[in-house]
Amino acid sequence: MLTRYAVILAAGQGTRMKSKLYKVLHPVCGKAMVQHVVDQVLNLQIKDVVAVIGHGSEQVKAQLGNKVKYVNQAEQLGTAHAVIQAKDLLDNKEGVTLVVCGDTPLIKSETLEALFKHHDETSAKATILTAVTQNPSGYGRIVRNSHGQVEKIVEHKDATDEERLITEINTGTYCFDNMALFHALNQVSNENAQGEYYLPDVIEILKKQNDIVAAFQTEDFEETLGVNDRVALAEAEALMKKRINKFHMQNGVSIIDPENTYIEASVRIKEDTVIMPGSILSGDTVIDSDCVIGPHTEIKNCVVGKNTVIKQSIAHDSKIGSEVNIGPFAHIRPQSNIDDEVKIGNFVEIKKVSFGKGSKASHLSYIGDAEVGSDVNIGCGTITVNYDGKNKFLTKIGDGAFVGCNSNLIAPVTIGEGAYVAAGSTITEDVPGNALSIARARQVNKENYVEKLQQDKN
């Protein structure tokens, strides 16, 4: 197999996006457009991947990392001008070069592999990735001769009325014989209305040299979508969401309402998990088998164990064990570690907490900056008072402890193993193991006091 190279065009500013964010960094299902493209390209046997960058170059480098080489296009003078920036890295090397745009997030590695294969089988110097659309307006048309061979690419504005009826379009993705590409690039002129150097001109140059120019037609026009504005970005988002949801369903995940379920590209879900409507799964989230997520649940950057139920709740940047029951209306904030068989009930908020196996906080509590042992019961309305206005402090609750309803645990404080805290207590000192702590004022009943109040009103 010939050595493969790839050039990713990612230098355009994207003014039509009307955004401070560099165009190819706009996310599609949680991943930057250009990252989608690079990830697909890296699935192929490519020796060198070269990204042509310009505006926002440092942010693109930070996004793509060191698996990609970079060249800078200081002025954006057209697609041929962009590719020629890679000359110092690729010129005079034998092999095949893929050229693909960084704003085509839906492109698939299977399609690119098929493009390489077709290029090799036809012994072409250039192979164009084409697609058929019933609305080709604005696209370059693929003009073929009577034998089906590519004659030329004609831009929409330059096409005759007859040529505009052609529905096979140029997607802007190509395979080239590498040496032929750079030789032809030196001949591309900018004598046009825009004064720019266009990559399709390479096709015309190769044809004049009687070189073979082939075309490979993808069956899926949607994957060739280029994103130039927010409308196309939303379209790409919808198409990618549909693709991701289909992938999970084909791998044994039940998504009850795919139209109302949002799963980012980085999320992993095992079989027999059920995703209910209105759920949003994002970041580096991993959900094990036989879980029920949702409805209306948001999980981001979490690891979730088997047979766990999370409904109408939010969980971020945390680890959640197996056989856990969360919600409804719970909030799992970052750096929480929830062990197996834990219950976090309705209107419970936890933050930076380790919850031991079998422990429960069933309703209406705030537990922050705490270490909770196993088999602990935290009663309704309990609060770990972790903040003194300047610093955060730790609350420790030992195995088997029972904290009564409406208790305030003033950190730093430790509740010992097996200890009981009476309902309504405000605990300011450590409670020994197996002790009962009562920290509340003695009840006083003033009989007939209401009559006195009524007399005072008169």
C-alpha positions in Angstrom: 0.0 0.0 0.0 1.2 3.5 -0.9 2.2 5.8 2.0 -0.8 8.0 2.9 -0.8 11.6 4.0 -3.7 13.9 4.9 -4.1 17.7 4.8 -6.9 19.2 6.8 -8.0 22.7 5.8 -8.7 24.6 9.0 -7.5 28.1 8.5 -10.7 30.0 7.6 -12.0 32.5 10.1 -15.7 31.7 9.5 -17.1 35.2 9.5 -20.6 33.9 8.7 -20.7 32.2 12.1 -20.6 35.7 13.6 -18.7 34.4 16.6 -15.6 35.0 18.6 -14.9 31.3 18.5 -12.8 30.1 15.6 -15.1 28.3 13.2 -13.7 24.8 13.2 -13.8 24.8 17.0 -17.5 25.1 17.2 -18.8 21.9 18.8 -21.1 19.3 17.3 -22.4 17.0 19.9 -19.8 18.1 22.4 -16.8 17.8 20.1 -15.1 20.5 18.0 -15.9 20.1 14.3 -12.2 19.8 13.4 -11.7 17.1 16.1 -14.5 15.0 14.5 -12.6 15.2 11.2 -9.2 14.4 12.7 -10.6 11.5 14.7 -12.0 10.0 11.5 -8.7 10.5 9.6 -6.7 9.0 12.4 -8.7 5.8 12.0 -7.0 5.3 8.7 -3.4 4.3 8.1 -2.1 7.8 7.6 1.6 8.5 8.1 1.4 12.3 8.5 -1.7 14.4 9.2 -1.1 18.1 8.5 -3.5 20.8 9.7 -3.5 24.1 7.8 -4.3 26.7 10.5 -4.6 30.4 10.5 -7.0 32.3 12.8 -7.1 31.0 16.3 -4.1 28.7 15.6 -3.2 28.3 19.2 -6.6 27.2 20.2 -6.7 24.7 17.4 -3.3 23.3 18.5 -4.6 23.0 22.0 -7.6 21.1 20.8 -5.8 18.7 18.4 -2.6 18.1 20.3 0.6 16.5 19.0 -0.9 13.8 16.8 -1.1 16.4 14.1 1.5 18.5 12.4 0.8 22.2 11.7 1.4 24.7 9.0 0.2 28.3 9.0 -1.7 30.1 6.3 -1.3 33.7 7.3 -3.5 35.0 4.5 -6.5 33.0 3.4 -6.1 33.1 -0.4 -8.1 30.1 -1.4 -8.0 26.3 -1.0 -5.1 25.7 -3.3 -3.1 28.3 -1.4 -4.0 26.5 1.8 -2.7 23.1 0.6 0.5 24.5 -0.7 1.4 25.7 2.8 2.1 22.0 3.5 4.8 21.9 0.8 7.7 21.9 3.1 6.3 18.8 4.9 5.0 16.8 1.9 6.6 17.9 -1.3 8.6 15.3 -3.3 7.2 12.4 -1.2 5.7 9.4 -3.0 2.3 8.4 -1.8 -1.3 9.5 -1.7 -2.6 12.7 0.0 -6.1 13.1 1.3 -7.4 16.7 1.4 -10.4 17.3 3.6 -12.0 20.4 5.1 -12.0 20.9 8.9 -15.6 22.1 8.8 -17.1 18.7 7.7 -17.8 17.0 11.0 -20.0 14.3 9.6 -17.5 12.7 7.3 -16.8 9.1 8.1 -13.6 7.1 8.0 -15.3 4.3 6.1 -16.1 6.8 3.3 -12.5 8.1 3.3 -11.2 4.5 3.1 -13.5 3.8 0.2 -12.2 6.9 -1.5 -8.6 5.7 -1.1 -9.5 2.3 -2.4 -11.2 3.8 -5.5 -8.2 6.1 -6.1 -5.9 3.1 -6.1 -8.1 0.9 -8.2 -8.5 3.5 -11.0 -4.7 4.4 -11.0 -5.9 8.0 -10.8 -3.7 11.1 -10.1 -6.7 12.7 -8.4 -10.0 11.3 -7.1 -12.9 13.5 -6.1 -15.4 12.6 -3.4 -18.8 13.4 -4.9 -22.4 13.1 -3.7 -25.8 13.5 -5.2 -28.3 16.1 -4.0 -31.6 17.2 -5.3 -30.7 20.8 -4.3 -27.2 21.3 -5.8 -27.4 25.1 -5.9 -24.1 26.7 -4.8 -22.1 23.5 -5.3 -19.5 22.7 -8.0 -20.9 20.2 -10.5 -19.2 17.1 -11.6 -19.3 17.0 -15.4 -18.7 13.5 -16.9 -18.3 12.4 -20.5 -20.3 9.8 -22.3 -18.1 7.1 -20.8 -18.8 8.3 -17.2 -15.3 9.7 -16.8 -14.8 13.1 -15.1 -14.3 15.9 -17.6 -14.2 18.8 -15.2 -15.6 20.5 -12.1 -17.7 23.6 -12.9 -18.6 26.1 -10.2 -22.3 27.0 -9.9 -21.8 30.6 -11.0 -19.9 29.5 -14.1 -22.2 26.6 -15.0 -24.5 26.7 -18.1 -28.2 26.1 -17.6 -27.7 22.5 -18.7 -24.8 22.0 -16.3 -26.8 23.4 -13.4 -29.2 20.4 -13.9 -26.4 18.1 -12.8 -27.1 16.7 -9.3 -23.7 15.2 -8.7 -21.6 17.7 -6.7 -18.0 18.2 -5.5 -17.8 17.8 -1.8 -14.4 19.4 -1.4 -12.7 16.2 -0.3 -10.0 14.7 -2.6 -7.3 12.1 -3.0 -4.2 13.0 -4.9 -1.0 11.5 -6.0 1.2 13.5 -3.7 3.9 14.5 -6.2 1.4 15.3 -8.9 -0.6 17.4 -6.4 2.3 19.7 -5.5 3.6 19.9 -9.1 0.1 21.1 -10.2 -0.2 23.5 -7.3 2.7 25.4 -8.6 0.7 26.1 -11.8 -2.5 27.2 -10.2 -3.4 30.8 -11.0 -5.4 33.4 -9.1 -6.7 35.1 -12.2 -10.3 35.1 -11.2 -12.8 37.5 -9.7 -11.8 36.7 -6.1 -8.1 36.8 -6.8 -7.7 33.4 -5.0 -6.1 30.1 -5.7 -8.7 27.3 -6.0 -8.0 23.6 -5.5 -10.4 22.4 -8.2 -8.1 24.1 -10.7 -5.6 21.3 -10.0 -8.2 18.9 -11.5 -8.2 21.0 -14.7 -4.4 21.0 -14.8 -4.2 17.2 -14.4 -6.8 16.7 -17.1 -4.8 18.8 -19.6 -1.8 16.6 -18.8 -4.0 13.6 -19.8 -3.8 12.2 -16.2 -6.6 10.1 -14.9 -9.1 12.0 -12.7 -11.6 9.7 -11.0 -14.6 10.3 -8.8 -16.0 8.3 -6.0 -19.7 8.9 -5.1 -20.7 8.5 -1.5 -24.2 7.2 -0.9 -24.8 9.6 2.0 -24.9 13.3 1.0 -25.5 14.4 4.6 -22.0 13.3 5.7 -20.4 15.8 3.3 -22.2 18.8 4.9 -19.9 21.8 5.4 -20.7 24.1 8.2 -20.4 27.8 7.4 -23.0 29.4 9.6 -25.2 28.7 12.6 -28.0 27.2 10.5 -25.7 24.5 9.1 -24.2 24.0 12.6 -27.6 23.2 13.9 -28.2 20.9 11.0 -24.9 19.1 11.6 -25.8 18.8 15.3 -29.2 17.1 14.5 -27.6 14.7 12.1 -24.8 13.8 14.4 -27.2 13.3 17.3 -29.3 11.0 15.2 -26.1 9.0 14.2 -24.9 8.7 17.8 -28.3 7.6 19.1 -28.6 5.0 16.3 -25.1 3.7 17.2 -26.1 3.2 20.9 -29.5 1.6 20.0 -27.7 -0.8 17.6 -25.4 -1.8 20.5 -28.2 -2.7 22.9 -29.2 0.5 24.5 -32.9 1.4 24.6 -33.5 5.1 23.9 -37.2 5.6 24.4 -37.5 8.9 22.5 -34.4 9.5 20.3 -35.7 12.9 19.1 -35.6 14.1 22.7 -32.4 12.5 23.9 -29.0 14.2 23.6 -25.9 12.1 23.8 -22.4 13.5 23.1 -19.9 11.7 20.9 -17.6 10.9 23.8 -20.3 9.1 25.9 -20.1 5.3 26.4 -23.1 3.2 27.3 -23.4 -0.6 27.9 -26.2 -2.9 26.8 -29.7 -3.1 28.4 -29.5 0.4 29.8 -32.6 2.5 29.2 -32.4 6.2 28.4 -35.7 8.0 29.1 -36.8 11.2 27.3 -35.3 14.6 28.0 -31.9 13.2 29.1 -28.6 14.8 28.3 -25.4 12.7 28.5 -22.2 14.6 27.9 -18.4 14.6 28.4 -16.4 11.6 29.5 -19.5 9.8 30.8 -19.5 6.0 31.1 -22.8 4.2 32.0 -22.7 0.5 32.7 -25.4 -2.1 31.8 -29.0 -2.3 33.1 -29.3 1.3 34.2 -32.3 3.6 33.9 -31.4 7.2 33.1 -34.1 9.9 33.1 -36.5 11.2 32.3 -35.1 14.7 32.2 -31.7 13.9 33.7 -28.3 15.5 33.0 -25.1 13.5 33.4 -21.7 15.0 32.6 -18.3 13.4 33.1 -19.5 10.6 35.4 -18.9 6.9 35.7 -22.1 5.1 36.6 -22.2 1.4 37.7 -24.6 -1.4 36.9 -28.3 -1.4 37.7 -28.4 2.2 38.8 -31.4 4.5 38.5 -31.0 8.2 38.0 -34.2 10.1 37.4 -34.9 13.8 37.0 -31.6 14.7 38.4 -28.2 16.3 37.6 -24.8 14.6 38.1 -21.4 16.2 37.2 -17.8 15.0 37.5 -18.5 12.2 39.9 -18.3 8.4 40.3 -21.6 6.6 41.0 -21.6 2.9 41.9 -23.9 0.0 41.2 -27.5 -0.5 42.5 -27.7 3.2 43.3 -31.0 5.1 43.3 -30.8 8.8 42.7 -33.6 11.3 42.4 -36.0 12.6 41.6 -34.7 16.2 41.7 -31.3 15.4 43.2 -28.1 17.3 42.4 -24.7 15.4 42.5 -22.1 18.0 42.3 -18.4 17.5 41.3 -15.9 15.3 43.2 -18.6 13.0 44.7 -17.9 9.3 45.1 -21.1 7.3 45.6 -20.6 3.6 46.6 -22.9 0.8 45.7 -26.5 0.5 47.0 -26.7 4.2 48.0 -29.9 6.1 47.9 -29.8 9.9 47.2 -33.4 11.0 47.2 -35.6 13.9 46.1 -34.2 17.4 46.6 -30.9 16.2 48.0 -27.7 18.0 47.0 -24.3 16.5 47.6 -20.9 18.1 46.8 -17.4 16.6 47.2 -18.7 13.7 49.3 -17.8 10.1 49.6 -20.9 8.0 50.3 -20.3 4.5 51.7 -22.1 1.4 50.6 -25.8 1.2 51.6 -26.0 4.7 53.0 -29.1 6.9 52.5 -30.0 10.6 52.3 -33.6 10.2 51.2 -34.8 13.7 51.0 -34.3 17.5 51.4 -30.7 17.5 52.6 -27.4 19.3 51.7 -24.3 17.2 52.2 -21.1 18.9 51.2 -17.4 18.3 52.0 -18.1 15.1 53.8 -17.0 11.5 54.3 -20.1 9.3 54.9 -19.5 5.7 56.0 -21.5 2.6 55.0 -25.1 2.0 56.2 -25.6 5.5 57.4 -29.0 7.1 57.5 -29.2 10.8 57.0 -32.6 12.2 58.0 -34.7 14.7 56.1 -33.5 18.3 56.2 -29.9 17.5 57.4 -27.2 20.0 56.5 -23.4 19.7 56.8 -22.5 23.3 57.6 -19.2 23.3 55.8 -18.5 27.0 55.2 -17.6 29.7 57.7 -17.5 32.5 55.1 -13.8 32.0 54.4 -12.9 28.3 54.4 -14.6 24.9 53.8 -14.4 22.2 56.5 -15.0 18.4 56.5 -17.7 16.4 58.2 -17.1 12.7 59.0 -20.0 10.3 59.6 -19.0 6.8 60.7 -20.4 3.5 59.6 -23.9 2.7 60.8 -24.6 6.2 62.2 -28.1 7.6 62.3 -28.6 11.4 61.8 -32.1 12.5 62.8 -34.2 14.9 60.7 -33.4 18.7 60.6 -29.9 18.3 62.0 -27.1 20.8 61.5 -23.6 19.3 61.5 -21.2 22.2 62.1 -17.9 21.2 60.4 -15.3 20.3 61.2 -17.0 17.6 63.2 -17.1 13.8 63.4 -20.0 11.6 64.1 -18.7 8.2 65.4 -19.6 4.7 64.2 -23.1 3.7 65.3 -23.8 7.0 66.9 -27.3 8.7 66.9 -28.0 12.3 66.5 -31.4 13.4 67.8 -33.7 15.2 65.4 -33.4 18.9 65.4 -29.9 19.0 66.8 -27.1 21.4 66.0 -23.9 19.5 66.5 -20.8 21.5 67.1 -18.6 18.9 68.8 -17.6 15.3 67.9 -20.0 12.6 68.8 -18.4 9.4 70.1 -19.3 6.0 68.6 -22.5 4.4 69.8 -23.5 7.6 71.6 -26.7 9.6 71.4 -26.2 13.3 70.9 -29.0 15.8 71.7 -28.2 19.4 71.0 -31.3 21.5 71.1 -33.1 23.8 73.6 -35.5 22.2 76.1 -39.1 22.6 75.0 -41.1 25.2 77.0 -44.9 25.4 76.7 -46.5 28.6 77.9 -50.2 27.8 78.5 -52.9 30.3 77.4 -50.2 32.5 75.8 -52.3 32.9 72.6 -55.0 34.6 74.6 -52.5 37.1 75.9 -51.3 37.9 72.3 -54.9 38.5 71.2 -55.4 40.8 74.1 -52.3 42.8 73.2 -53.6 43.2 69.7 -56.8 44.8 71.1 
